[in-house]
Amino acid sequence: MSEEVLSFKEMCAKFEVTPRTLRYYEYIELLNPERQGRSRFYGPREVARMTLILRGRRFGFQLEELRQWLLIYDREGTAAQYRTFTEMADRKLVELLDQQEQLKEAIADLEDLRAFTAKAMLAED
């Protein structure tokens, strides 16, 4: 066989996901492995999709967003998928930058409160 095919167990190991996660991704139609009896086999297409899914999750995309985005490739091709991803990325960047700003503020507030508390503690000694 010229194309690498992974078993269910190999797929879990390659992507460091639980069997439950892999089954769930199949259930919500993110992945569609080939089946031979009760065995599942994952070819290059499913491996590529899993790579994209996990990358998307790392960026904070919801599974349904990723599912819809992957469907665009099947229905409309690469160019439409690229356009959609650019729009998704623009929205996510705004969201992440807002979260980053909120985290900076929370860190500054916590540092101030900690310094105040440490100073108050020293004054009592």
Backbone atoms as SQL, in Angstrom:
CREATE TABLE atoms (id INTEGER PRIMARY KEY, chain TEXT, resi INTEGER, resn TEXT, atom TEXT, x REAL, y REAL, z REAL);
INSERT INTO atoms VALUES
  (1, 'A', 1, 'MET', 'N', 0.846, -1.185, 0.000),
  (2, 'A', 1, 'MET', 'CA', 0.000, 0.000, 0.000),
  (3, 'A', 1, 'MET', 'C', 0.888, 1.244, 0.000),
  (4, 'A', 2, 'SER', 'N', 0.692, 2.179, -0.910),
  (5, 'A', 2, 'SER', 'CA', 1.555, 3.350, -1.037),
  (6, 'A', 2, 'SER', 'C', 1.193, 4.447, -0.041),
  (7, 'A', 3, 'GLU', 'N', -0.052, 4.523, 0.356),
  (8, 'A', 3, 'GLU', 'CA', -0.475, 5.546, 1.301),
  (9, 'A', 3, 'GLU', 'C', -0.460, 4.967, 2.707),
  (10, 'A', 4, 'GLU', 'N', 0.043, 5.784, 3.644),
  (11, 'A', 4, 'GLU', 'CA', 0.072, 5.338, 5.028),
  (12, 'A', 4, 'GLU', 'C', -1.346, 5.293, 5.584),
  (13, 'A', 5, 'VAL', 'N', -1.664, 4.194, 6.211),
  (14, 'A', 5, 'VAL', 'CA', -2.968, 4.008, 6.829),
  (15, 'A', 5, 'VAL', 'C', -2.729, 3.685, 8.293),
  (16, 'A', 6, 'LEU', 'N', -3.462, 4.379, 9.176),
  (17, 'A', 6, 'LEU', 'CA', -3.299, 4.169, 10.604),
  (18, 'A', 6, 'LEU', 'C', -4.514, 3.458, 11.179),
  (19, 'A', 7, 'SER', 'N', -4.259, 2.596, 12.133),
  (20, 'A', 7, 'SER', 'CA', -5.355, 1.956, 12.856),
  (21, 'A', 7, 'SER', 'C', -5.914, 2.950, 13.870),
  (22, 'A', 8, 'PHE', 'N', -7.007, 2.584, 14.500),
  (23, 'A', 8, 'PHE', 'CA', -7.618, 3.426, 15.526),
  (24, 'A', 8, 'PHE', 'C', -6.604, 3.727, 16.631),
  (25, 'A', 9, 'LYS', 'N', -5.944, 2.697, 17.106),
  (26, 'A', 9, 'LYS', 'CA', -4.965, 2.850, 18.186),
  (27, 'A', 9, 'LYS', 'C', -3.786, 3.725, 17.747),
  (28, 'A', 10, 'GLU', 'N', -3.311, 3.534, 16.528),
  (29, 'A', 10, 'GLU', 'CA', -2.207, 4.345, 16.009),
  (30, 'A', 10, 'GLU', 'C', -2.607, 5.812, 15.858),
  (31, 'A', 11, 'MET', 'N', -3.843, 6.032, 15.445),
  (32, 'A', 11, 'MET', 'CA', -4.341, 7.404, 15.286),
  (33, 'A', 11, 'MET', 'C', -4.385, 8.101, 16.652),
  (34, 'A', 12, 'CYS', 'N', -4.874, 7.405, 17.662),
  (35, 'A', 12, 'CYS', 'CA', -4.908, 7.968, 19.017),
  (36, 'A', 12, 'CYS', 'C', -3.490, 8.312, 19.478),
  (37, 'A', 13, 'ALA', 'N', -2.565, 7.411, 19.251),
  (38, 'A', 13, 'ALA', 'CA', -1.182, 7.633, 19.684),
  (39, 'A', 13, 'ALA', 'C', -0.531, 8.776, 18.911),
  (40, 'A', 14, 'LYS', 'N', -0.725, 8.807, 17.605),
  (41, 'A', 14, 'LYS', 'CA', -0.109, 9.847, 16.777),
  (42, 'A', 14, 'LYS', 'C', -0.532, 11.249, 17.217),
  (43, 'A', 15, 'PHE', 'N', -1.807, 11.409, 17.550),
  (44, 'A', 15, 'PHE', 'CA', -2.327, 12.735, 17.890),
  (45, 'A', 15, 'PHE', 'C', -2.507, 12.953, 19.392),
  (46, 'A', 16, 'GLU', 'N', -2.118, 11.949, 20.164),
  (47, 'A', 16, 'GLU', 'CA', -2.201, 12.033, 21.621),
  (48, 'A', 16, 'GLU', 'C', -3.606, 12.422, 22.078),
  (49, 'A', 17, 'VAL', 'N', -4.589, 11.699, 21.543),
  (50, 'A', 17, 'VAL', 'CA', -5.981, 11.889, 21.938),
  (51, 'A', 17, 'VAL', 'C', -6.509, 10.572, 22.498),
  (52, 'A', 18, 'THR', 'N', -7.559, 10.671, 23.278),
  (53, 'A', 18, 'THR', 'CA', -8.169, 9.476, 23.844),
  (54, 'A', 18, 'THR', 'C', -9.050, 8.801, 22.803),
  (55, 'A', 19, 'PRO', 'N', -9.300, 7.512, 22.980),
  (56, 'A', 19, 'PRO', 'CA', -10.244, 6.841, 22.085),
  (57, 'A', 19, 'PRO', 'C', -11.615, 7.525, 22.087),
  (58, 'A', 20, 'ARG', 'N', -12.013, 8.011, 23.236),
  (59, 'A', 20, 'ARG', 'CA', -13.304, 8.697, 23.337),
  (60, 'A', 20, 'ARG', 'C', -13.335, 9.934, 22.435),
  (61, 'A', 21, 'THR', 'N', -12.239, 10.708, 22.445),
  (62, 'A', 21, 'THR', 'CA', -12.155, 11.901, 21.593),
  (63, 'A', 21, 'THR', 'C', -12.257, 11.514, 20.122),
  (64, 'A', 22, 'LEU', 'N', -11.504, 10.509, 19.733),
  (65, 'A', 22, 'LEU', 'CA', -11.507, 10.093, 18.327),
  (66, 'A', 22, 'LEU', 'C', -12.904, 9.602, 17.910),
  (67, 'A', 23, 'ARG', 'N', -13.537, 8.823, 18.767),
  (68, 'A', 23, 'ARG', 'CA', -14.899, 8.360, 18.451),
  (69, 'A', 23, 'ARG', 'C', -15.873, 9.534, 18.355),
  (70, 'A', 24, 'TYR', 'N', -15.711, 10.500, 19.253),
  (71, 'A', 24, 'TYR', 'CA', -16.596, 11.664, 19.220),
  (72, 'A', 24, 'TYR', 'C', -16.413, 12.449, 17.926),
  (73, 'A', 25, 'TYR', 'N', -15.179, 12.641, 17.485),
  (74, 'A', 25, 'TYR', 'CA', -14.931, 13.354, 16.229),
  (75, 'A', 25, 'TYR', 'C', -15.569, 12.627, 15.057),
  (76, 'A', 26, 'GLU', 'N', -15.603, 11.315, 15.123),
  (77, 'A', 26, 'GLU', 'CA', -16.296, 10.548, 14.089),
  (78, 'A', 26, 'GLU', 'C', -17.809, 10.748, 14.202),
  (79, 'A', 27, 'TYR', 'N', -18.303, 10.703, 15.419),
  (80, 'A', 27, 'TYR', 'CA', -19.741, 10.831, 15.665),
  (81, 'A', 27, 'TYR', 'C', -20.276, 12.161, 15.134),
  (82, 'A', 28, 'ILE', 'N', -19.520, 13.248, 15.335),
  (83, 'A', 28, 'ILE', 'CA', -19.991, 14.560, 14.862),
  (84, 'A', 28, 'ILE', 'C', -19.520, 14.850, 13.433),
  (85, 'A', 29, 'GLU', 'N', -19.029, 13.817, 12.776),
  (86, 'A', 29, 'GLU', 'CA', -18.686, 13.843, 11.352),
  (87, 'A', 29, 'GLU', 'C', -17.520, 14.762, 11.003),
  (88, 'A', 30, 'LEU', 'N', -16.574, 14.896, 11.926),
  (89, 'A', 30, 'LEU', 'CA', -15.327, 15.578, 11.589),
  (90, 'A', 30, 'LEU', 'C', -14.394, 14.625, 10.863),
  (91, 'A', 31, 'LEU', 'N', -14.480, 13.362, 11.211),
  (92, 'A', 31, 'LEU', 'CA', -13.655, 12.324, 10.602),
  (93, 'A', 31, 'LEU', 'C', -14.547, 11.222, 10.059),
  (94, 'A', 32, 'ASN', 'N', -14.074, 10.570, 8.995),
  (95, 'A', 32, 'ASN', 'CA', -14.819, 9.476, 8.396),
  (96, 'A', 32, 'ASN', 'C', -13.839, 8.386, 7.962),
  (97, 'A', 33, 'PRO', 'N', -13.392, 7.570, 8.919),
  (98, 'A', 33, 'PRO', 'CA', -12.412, 6.537, 8.573),
  (99, 'A', 33, 'PRO', 'C', -13.034, 5.429, 7.733),
  (100, 'A', 34, 'GLU', 'N', -12.171, 4.702, 7.053),
  (101, 'A', 34, 'GLU', 'CA', -12.624, 3.510, 6.336),
  (102, 'A', 34, 'GLU', 'C', -12.862, 2.428, 7.377),
  (103, 'A', 35, 'ARG', 'N', -13.862, 1.614, 7.136),
  (104, 'A', 35, 'ARG', 'CA', -14.174, 0.537, 8.071),
  (105, 'A', 35, 'ARG', 'C', -14.036, -0.804, 7.366),
  (106, 'A', 36, 'GLN', 'N', -13.420, -1.706, 8.084),
  (107, 'A', 36, 'GLN', 'CA', -13.330, -3.094, 7.627),
  (108, 'A', 36, 'GLN', 'C', -13.787, -3.938, 8.808),
  (109, 'A', 37, 'GLY', 'N', -15.012, -4.377, 8.743),
  (110, 'A', 37, 'GLY', 'CA', -15.593, -5.069, 9.890),
  (111, 'A', 37, 'GLY', 'C', -15.743, -4.071, 11.023),
  (112, 'A', 38, 'ARG', 'N', -15.183, -4.393, 12.176),
  (113, 'A', 38, 'ARG', 'CA', -15.257, -3.495, 13.327),
  (114, 'A', 38, 'ARG', 'C', -14.040, -2.582, 13.405),
  (115, 'A', 39, 'SER', 'N', -13.087, -2.774, 12.513),
  (116, 'A', 39, 'SER', 'CA', -11.845, -1.988, 12.547),
  (117, 'A', 39, 'SER', 'C', -11.999, -0.701, 11.749),
  (118, 'A', 40, 'ARG', 'N', -11.299, 0.325, 12.208),
  (119, 'A', 40, 'ARG', 'CA', -11.292, 1.614, 11.519),
  (120, 'A', 40, 'ARG', 'C', -9.866, 1.876, 11.037),
  (121, 'A', 41, 'PHE', 'N', -9.781, 2.476, 9.847),
  (122, 'A', 41, 'PHE', 'CA', -8.480, 2.814, 9.291),
  (123, 'A', 41, 'PHE', 'C', -8.509, 4.253, 8.772),
  (124, 'A', 42, 'TYR', 'N', -7.457, 4.971, 9.089),
  (125, 'A', 42, 'TYR', 'CA', -7.366, 6.397, 8.790),
  (126, 'A', 42, 'TYR', 'C', -6.274, 6.628, 7.760),
  (127, 'A', 43, 'GLY', 'N', -6.684, 7.118, 6.596),
  (128, 'A', 43, 'GLY', 'CA', -5.748, 7.416, 5.530),
  (129, 'A', 43, 'GLY', 'C', -5.240, 8.843, 5.626),
  (130, 'A', 44, 'PRO', 'N', -4.479, 9.281, 4.616),
  (131, 'A', 44, 'PRO', 'CA', -3.903, 10.626, 4.615),
  (132, 'A', 44, 'PRO', 'C', -4.937, 11.741, 4.763),
  (133, 'A', 45, 'ARG', 'N', -6.113, 11.574, 4.170),
  (134, 'A', 45, 'ARG', 'CA', -7.152, 12.603, 4.268),
  (135, 'A', 45, 'ARG', 'C', -7.582, 12.791, 5.716),
  (136, 'A', 46, 'GLU', 'N', -7.819, 11.700, 6.425),
  (137, 'A', 46, 'GLU', 'CA', -8.266, 11.792, 7.813),
  (138, 'A', 46, 'GLU', 'C', -7.151, 12.299, 8.725),
  (139, 'A', 47, 'VAL', 'N', -5.921, 11.921, 8.420),
  (140, 'A', 47, 'VAL', 'CA', -4.774, 12.412, 9.198),
  (141, 'A', 47, 'VAL', 'C', -4.658, 13.927, 9.011),
  (142, 'A', 48, 'ALA', 'N', -4.802, 14.406, 7.773),
  (143, 'A', 48, 'ALA', 'CA', -4.737, 15.850, 7.515),
  (144, 'A', 48, 'ALA', 'C', -5.878, 16.578, 8.215),
  (145, 'A', 49, 'ARG', 'N', -7.073, 16.014, 8.159),
  (146, 'A', 49, 'ARG', 'CA', -8.218, 16.632, 8.830),
  (147, 'A', 49, 'ARG', 'C', -7.988, 16.701, 10.344),
  (148, 'A', 50, 'MET', 'N', -7.444, 15.632, 10.917),
  (149, 'A', 50, 'MET', 'CA', -7.189, 15.624, 12.358),
  (150, 'A', 50, 'MET', 'C', -6.158, 16.693, 12.724),
  (151, 'A', 51, 'THR', 'N', -5.153, 16.860, 11.897),
  (152, 'A', 51, 'THR', 'CA', -4.156, 17.907, 12.124),
  (153, 'A', 51, 'THR', 'C', -4.825, 19.280, 12.136),
  (154, 'A', 52, 'LEU', 'N', -5.697, 19.523, 11.173),
  (155, 'A', 52, 'LEU', 'CA', -6.415, 20.801, 11.103),
  (156, 'A', 52, 'LEU', 'C', -7.360, 20.991, 12.286),
  (157, 'A', 53, 'ILE', 'N', -8.033, 19.924, 12.675),
  (158, 'A', 53, 'ILE', 'CA', -8.968, 20.004, 13.810),
  (159, 'A', 53, 'ILE', 'C', -8.222, 20.386, 15.082),
  (160, 'A', 54, 'LEU', 'N', -7.129, 19.710, 15.350),
  (161, 'A', 54, 'LEU', 'CA', -6.388, 19.987, 16.582),
  (162, 'A', 54, 'LEU', 'C', -5.752, 21.375, 16.557),
  (163, 'A', 55, 'ARG', 'N', -5.305, 21.796, 15.405),
  (164, 'A', 55, 'ARG', 'CA', -4.764, 23.153, 15.286),
  (165, 'A', 55, 'ARG', 'C', -5.880, 24.177, 15.537),
  (166, 'A', 56, 'GLY', 'N', -7.037, 23.936, 14.958),
  (167, 'A', 56, 'GLY', 'CA', -8.170, 24.829, 15.164),
  (168, 'A', 56, 'GLY', 'C', -8.590, 24.883, 16.627),
  (169, 'A', 57, 'ARG', 'N', -8.594, 23.742, 17.295),
  (170, 'A', 57, 'ARG', 'CA', -8.935, 23.706, 18.725),
  (171, 'A', 57, 'ARG', 'C', -7.922, 24.513, 19.535),
  (172, 'A', 58, 'ARG', 'N', -6.651, 24.402, 19.171),
  (173, 'A', 58, 'ARG', 'CA', -5.608, 25.167, 19.872),
  (174, 'A', 58, 'ARG', 'C', -5.851, 26.671, 19.749),
  (175, 'A', 59, 'PHE', 'N', -6.381, 27.090, 18.624),
  (176, 'A', 59, 'PHE', 'CA', -6.677, 28.505, 18.406),
  (177, 'A', 59, 'PHE', 'C', -7.995, 28.924, 19.044),
  (178, 'A', 60, 'GLY', 'N', -8.768, 27.958, 19.538),
  (179, 'A', 60, 'GLY', 'CA', -10.007, 28.276, 20.228),
  (180, 'A', 60, 'GLY', 'C', -11.264, 28.173, 19.382),
  (181, 'A', 61, 'PHE', 'N', -11.163, 27.600, 18.202),
  (182, 'A', 61, 'PHE', 'CA', -12.355, 27.427, 17.377),
  (183, 'A', 61, 'PHE', 'C', -13.225, 26.313, 17.944),
  (184, 'A', 62, 'GLN', 'N', -14.532, 26.471, 17.824),
  (185, 'A', 62, 'GLN', 'CA', -15.483, 25.456, 18.259),
  (186, 'A', 62, 'GLN', 'C', -15.501, 24.313, 17.240),
  (187, 'A', 63, 'LEU', 'N', -15.818, 23.123, 17.716),
  (188, 'A', 63, 'LEU', 'CA', -15.843, 21.964, 16.820),
  (189, 'A', 63, 'LEU', 'C', -16.833, 22.150, 15.671),
  (190, 'A', 64, 'GLU', 'N', -17.977, 22.752, 15.940),
  (191, 'A', 64, 'GLU', 'CA', -18.961, 22.962, 14.868),
  (192, 'A', 64, 'GLU', 'C', -18.421, 23.930, 13.821),
  (193, 'A', 65, 'GLU', 'N', -17.692, 24.961, 14.241),
  (194, 'A', 65, 'GLU', 'CA', -17.064, 25.877, 13.277),
  (195, 'A', 65, 'GLU', 'C', -16.104, 25.108, 12.379),
  (196, 'A', 66, 'LEU', 'N', -15.320, 24.234, 12.997),
  (197, 'A', 66, 'LEU', 'CA', -14.340, 23.449, 12.236),
  (198, 'A', 66, 'LEU', 'C', -15.037, 22.476, 11.293),
  (199, 'A', 67, 'ARG', 'N', -16.119, 21.878, 11.752),
  (200, 'A', 67, 'ARG', 'CA', -16.862, 20.950, 10.901),
  (201, 'A', 67, 'ARG', 'C', -17.404, 21.663, 9.660),
  (202, 'A', 68, 'GLN', 'N', -17.994, 22.838, 9.888),
  (203, 'A', 68, 'GLN', 'CA', -18.524, 23.616, 8.765),
  (204, 'A', 68, 'GLN', 'C', -17.409, 24.034, 7.813),
  (205, 'A', 69, 'TRP', 'N', -16.280, 24.422, 8.381),
  (206, 'A', 69, 'TRP', 'CA', -15.142, 24.851, 7.567),
  (207, 'A', 69, 'TRP', 'C', -14.609, 23.698, 6.724),
  (208, 'A', 70, 'LEU', 'N', -14.515, 22.509, 7.314),
  (209, 'A', 70, 'LEU', 'CA', -14.048, 21.345, 6.558),
  (210, 'A', 70, 'LEU', 'C', -15.032, 20.966, 5.455),
  (211, 'A', 71, 'LEU', 'N', -16.313, 21.153, 5.683),
  (212, 'A', 71, 'LEU', 'CA', -17.318, 20.852, 4.656),
  (213, 'A', 71, 'LEU', 'C', -17.172, 21.766, 3.435),
  (214, 'A', 72, 'ILE', 'N', -16.720, 22.985, 3.660),
  (215, 'A', 72, 'ILE', 'CA', -16.552, 23.931, 2.552),
  (216, 'A', 72, 'ILE', 'C', -15.593, 23.369, 1.508),
  (217, 'A', 73, 'TYR', 'N', -14.518, 22.726, 1.962),
  (218, 'A', 73, 'TYR', 'CA', -13.555, 22.137, 1.027),
  (219, 'A', 73, 'TYR', 'C', -14.254, 21.096, 0.147),
  (220, 'A', 74, 'ASP', 'N', -15.056, 20.239, 0.773),
  (221, 'A', 74, 'ASP', 'CA', -15.750, 19.189, 0.015),
  (222, 'A', 74, 'ASP', 'C', -16.757, 19.761, -0.974),
  (223, 'A', 75, 'ARG', 'N', -17.422, 20.847, -0.592),
  (224, 'A', 75, 'ARG', 'CA', -18.489, 21.407, -1.423),
  (225, 'A', 75, 'ARG', 'C', -18.009, 22.425, -2.443),
  (226, 'A', 76, 'GLU', 'N', -17.044, 23.279, -2.007),
  (227, 'A', 76, 'GLU', 'CA', -16.686, 24.431, -2.840),
  (228, 'A', 76, 'GLU', 'C', -15.212, 24.513, -3.230),
  (229, 'A', 77, 'GLY', 'N', -14.374, 23.715, -2.610),
  (230, 'A', 77, 'GLY', 'CA', -12.967, 23.703, -2.972),
  (231, 'A', 77, 'GLY', 'C', -12.074, 24.541, -2.078),
  (232, 'A', 78, 'THR', 'N', -10.816, 24.546, -2.449),
  (233, 'A', 78, 'THR', 'CA', -9.769, 25.176, -1.645),
  (234, 'A', 78, 'THR', 'C', -9.925, 26.686, -1.527),
  (235, 'A', 79, 'ALA', 'N', -10.205, 27.368, -2.617),
  (236, 'A', 79, 'ALA', 'CA', -10.285, 28.839, -2.586),
  (237, 'A', 79, 'ALA', 'C', -11.358, 29.307, -1.614),
  (238, 'A', 80, 'ALA', 'N', -12.520, 28.687, -1.657),
  (239, 'A', 80, 'ALA', 'CA', -13.603, 29.058, -0.735),
  (240, 'A', 80, 'ALA', 'C', -13.217, 28.749, 0.703),
  (241, 'A', 81, 'GLN', 'N', -12.530, 27.628, 0.896),
  (242, 'A', 81, 'GLN', 'CA', -12.094, 27.276, 2.247),
  (243, 'A', 81, 'GLN', 'C', -11.075, 28.294, 2.765),
  (244, 'A', 82, 'TYR', 'N', -10.166, 28.728, 1.909),
  (245, 'A', 82, 'TYR', 'CA', -9.179, 29.746, 2.309),
  (246, 'A', 82, 'TYR', 'C', -9.878, 31.059, 2.689),
  (247, 'A', 83, 'ARG', 'N', -10.836, 31.485, 1.865),
  (248, 'A', 83, 'ARG', 'CA', -11.571, 32.719, 2.167),
  (249, 'A', 83, 'ARG', 'C', -12.275, 32.623, 3.519),
  (250, 'A', 84, 'THR', 'N', -12.941, 31.509, 3.732),
  (251, 'A', 84, 'THR', 'CA', -13.669, 31.320, 4.985),
  (252, 'A', 84, 'THR', 'C', -12.715, 31.290, 6.170),
  (253, 'A', 85, 'PHE', 'N', -11.580, 30.612, 6.003),
  (254, 'A', 85, 'PHE', 'CA', -10.625, 30.561, 7.111),
  (255, 'A', 85, 'PHE', 'C', -10.096, 31.956, 7.432),
  (256, 'A', 86, 'THR', 'N', -9.838, 32.752, 6.418),
  (257, 'A', 86, 'THR', 'CA', -9.348, 34.116, 6.646),
  (258, 'A', 86, 'THR', 'C', -10.360, 34.910, 7.475),
  (259, 'A', 87, 'GLU', 'N', -11.624, 34.776, 7.143),
  (260, 'A', 87, 'GLU', 'CA', -12.678, 35.461, 7.907),
  (261, 'A', 87, 'GLU', 'C', -12.751, 34.928, 9.342),
  (262, 'A', 88, 'MET', 'N', -12.678, 33.611, 9.497),
  (263, 'A', 88, 'MET', 'CA', -12.703, 33.008, 10.829),
  (264, 'A', 88, 'MET', 'C', -11.508, 33.472, 11.655),
  (265, 'A', 89, 'ALA', 'N', -10.337, 33.494, 11.022),
  (266, 'A', 89, 'ALA', 'CA', -9.116, 33.905, 11.723),
  (267, 'A', 89, 'ALA', 'C', -9.193, 35.367, 12.142),
  (268, 'A', 90, 'ASP', 'N', -9.731, 36.217, 11.280),
  (269, 'A', 90, 'ASP', 'CA', -9.879, 37.636, 11.632),
  (270, 'A', 90, 'ASP', 'C', -10.747, 37.801, 12.876),
  (271, 'A', 91, 'ARG', 'N', -11.874, 37.086, 12.914),
  (272, 'A', 91, 'ARG', 'CA', -12.764, 37.164, 14.087),
  (273, 'A', 91, 'ARG', 'C', -12.077, 36.623, 15.335),
  (274, 'A', 92, 'LYS', 'N', -11.375, 35.508, 15.193),
  (275, 'A', 92, 'LYS', 'CA', -10.712, 34.888, 16.334),
  (276, 'A', 92, 'LYS', 'C', -9.582, 35.768, 16.843),
  (277, 'A', 93, 'LEU', 'N', -8.853, 36.425, 15.947),
  (278, 'A', 93, 'LEU', 'CA', -7.776, 37.318, 16.376),
  (279, 'A', 93, 'LEU', 'C', -8.309, 38.473, 17.215),
  (280, 'A', 94, 'VAL', 'N', -9.427, 39.045, 16.811),
  (281, 'A', 94, 'VAL', 'CA', -10.043, 40.119, 17.599),
  (282, 'A', 94, 'VAL', 'C', -10.392, 39.588, 18.987),
  (283, 'A', 95, 'GLU', 'N', -10.989, 38.419, 19.038),
  (284, 'A', 95, 'GLU', 'CA', -11.379, 37.811, 20.308),
  (285, 'A', 95, 'GLU', 'C', -10.159, 37.523, 21.190),
  (286, 'A', 96, 'LEU', 'N', -9.113, 36.956, 20.609),
  (287, 'A', 96, 'LEU', 'CA', -7.906, 36.628, 21.380),
  (288, 'A', 96, 'LEU', 'C', -7.180, 37.879, 21.870),
  (289, 'A', 97, 'LEU', 'N', -7.142, 38.901, 21.041),
  (290, 'A', 97, 'LEU', 'CA', -6.504, 40.146, 21.466),
  (291, 'A', 97, 'LEU', 'C', -7.273, 40.792, 22.613),
  (292, 'A', 98, 'ASP', 'N', -8.595, 40.699, 22.577),
  (293, 'A', 98, 'ASP', 'CA', -9.412, 41.203, 23.678),
  (294, 'A', 98, 'ASP', 'C', -9.128, 40.409, 24.955),
  (295, 'A', 99, 'GLN', 'N', -9.053, 39.098, 24.836),
  (296, 'A', 99, 'GLN', 'CA', -8.730, 38.255, 25.996),
  (297, 'A', 99, 'GLN', 'C', -7.344, 38.576, 26.537),
  (298, 'A', 100, 'GLN', 'N', -6.412, 38.819, 25.635),
  (299, 'A', 100, 'GLN', 'CA', -5.054, 39.163, 26.047),
  (300, 'A', 100, 'GLN', 'C', -5.060, 40.456, 26.874),
  (301, 'A', 101, 'GLU', 'N', -5.822, 41.423, 26.423),
  (302, 'A', 101, 'GLU', 'CA', -5.912, 42.694, 27.143),
  (303, 'A', 101, 'GLU', 'C', -6.547, 42.490, 28.521),
  (304, 'A', 102, 'GLN', 'N', -7.582, 41.681, 28.571),
  (305, 'A', 102, 'GLN', 'CA', -8.215, 41.380, 29.854),
  (306, 'A', 102, 'GLN', 'C', -7.247, 40.673, 30.803),
  (307, 'A', 103, 'LEU', 'N', -6.451, 39.772, 30.269),
  (308, 'A', 103, 'LEU', 'CA', -5.454, 39.081, 31.094),
  (309, 'A', 103, 'LEU', 'C', -4.391, 40.040, 31.609),
  (310, 'A', 104, 'LYS', 'N', -3.936, 40.954, 30.768),
  (311, 'A', 104, 'LYS', 'CA', -2.953, 41.944, 31.205),
  (312, 'A', 104, 'LYS', 'C', -3.493, 42.760, 32.375),
  (313, 'A', 105, 'GLU', 'N', -4.766, 43.164, 32.259),
  (314, 'A', 105, 'GLU', 'CA', -5.396, 43.945, 33.327),
  (315, 'A', 105, 'GLU', 'C', -5.520, 43.117, 34.607),
  (316, 'A', 106, 'ALA', 'N', -5.917, 41.867, 34.484),
  (317, 'A', 106, 'ALA', 'CA', -6.064, 41.000, 35.652),
  (318, 'A', 106, 'ALA', 'C', -4.714, 40.764, 36.322),
  (319, 'A', 107, 'ILE', 'N', -3.675, 40.572, 35.534),
  (320, 'A', 107, 'ILE', 'CA', -2.329, 40.370, 36.081),
  (321, 'A', 107, 'ILE', 'C', -1.870, 41.616, 36.818),
  (322, 'A', 108, 'ALA', 'N', -2.080, 42.774, 36.222),
  (323, 'A', 108, 'ALA', 'CA', -1.683, 44.033, 36.867),
  (324, 'A', 108, 'ALA', 'C', -2.438, 44.229, 38.173),
  (325, 'A', 109, 'ASP', 'N', -3.738, 43.959, 38.176),
  (326, 'A', 109, 'ASP', 'CA', -4.539, 44.088, 39.392),
  (327, 'A', 109, 'ASP', 'C', -4.055, 43.125, 40.472),
  (328, 'A', 110, 'LEU', 'N', -3.775, 41.892, 40.095),
  (329, 'A', 110, 'LEU', 'CA', -3.303, 40.898, 41.053),
  (330, 'A', 110, 'LEU', 'C', -1.936, 41.275, 41.612),
  (331, 'A', 111, 'GLU', 'N', -1.054, 41.760, 40.746),
  (332, 'A', 111, 'GLU', 'CA', 0.267, 42.206, 41.219),
  (333, 'A', 111, 'GLU', 'C', 0.128, 43.357, 42.209),
  (334, 'A', 112, 'ASP', 'N', -0.754, 44.319, 41.922),
  (335, 'A', 112, 'ASP', 'CA', -0.979, 45.443, 42.832),
  (336, 'A', 112, 'ASP', 'C', -1.533, 44.967, 44.174),
  (337, 'A', 113, 'LEU', 'N', -2.512, 44.083, 44.131),
  (338, 'A', 113, 'LEU', 'CA', -3.107, 43.575, 45.360),
  (339, 'A', 113, 'LEU', 'C', -2.104, 42.775, 46.175),
  (340, 'A', 114, 'ARG', 'N', -1.298, 41.976, 45.502),
  (341, 'A', 114, 'ARG', 'CA', -0.275, 41.211, 46.192),
  (342, 'A', 114, 'ARG', 'C', 0.732, 42.131, 46.864),
  (343, 'A', 115, 'ALA', 'N', 1.185, 43.153, 46.151),
  (344, 'A', 115, 'ALA', 'CA', 2.146, 44.112, 46.720),
  (345, 'A', 115, 'ALA', 'C', 1.542, 44.824, 47.925),
  (346, 'A', 116, 'PHE', 'N', 0.283, 45.238, 47.811),
  (347, 'A', 116, 'PHE', 'CA', -0.401, 45.904, 48.921),
  (348, 'A', 116, 'PHE', 'C', -0.475, 44.981, 50.139),
  (349, 'A', 117, 'THR', 'N', -0.851, 43.727, 49.896),
  (350, 'A', 117, 'THR', 'CA', -0.985, 42.762, 50.984),
  (351, 'A', 117, 'THR', 'C', 0.362, 42.470, 51.634),
  (352, 'A', 118, 'ALA', 'N', 1.403, 42.316, 50.822),
  (353, 'A', 118, 'ALA', 'CA', 2.738, 42.051, 51.366),
  (354, 'A', 118, 'ALA', 'C', 3.206, 43.233, 52.199),
  (355, 'A', 119, 'LYS', 'N', 2.929, 44.449, 51.729),
  (356, 'A', 119, 'LYS', 'CA', 3.312, 45.653, 52.470),
  (357, 'A', 119, 'LYS', 'C', 2.549, 45.746, 53.780),
  (358, 'A', 120, 'ALA', 'N', 1.251, 45.439, 53.758),
  (359, 'A', 120, 'ALA', 'CA', 0.423, 45.459, 54.970),
  (360, 'A', 120, 'ALA', 'C', 0.910, 44.409, 55.972),
  (361, 'A', 121, 'MET', 'N', 1.324, 43.264, 55.473),
  (362, 'A', 121, 'MET', 'CA', 1.807, 42.192, 56.331),
  (363, 'A', 121, 'MET', 'C', 3.092, 42.626, 57.038),
  (364, 'A', 122, 'LEU', 'N', 3.975, 43.283, 56.322),
  (365, 'A', 122, 'LEU', 'CA', 5.231, 43.766, 56.916),
  (366, 'A', 122, 'LEU', 'C', 4.979, 44.843, 57.942),
  (367, 'A', 123, 'ALA', 'N', 3.968, 45.679, 57.711),
  (368, 'A', 123, 'ALA', 'CA', 3.647, 46.755, 58.649),
  (369, 'A', 123, 'ALA', 'C', 3.133, 46.191, 59.969),
  (370, 'A', 124, 'GLU', 'N', 2.478, 45.027, 59.936),
  (371, 'A', 124, 'GLU', 'CA', 1.952, 44.419, 61.160),
  (372, 'A', 124, 'GLU', 'C', 3.034, 43.730, 61.970),
  (373, 'A', 125, 'ASP', 'N', 4.148, 43.368, 61.344),
  (374, 'A', 125, 'ASP', 'CA', 5.222, 42.666, 62.075),
  (375, 'A', 125, 'ASP', 'C', 6.019, 43.563, 62.941);
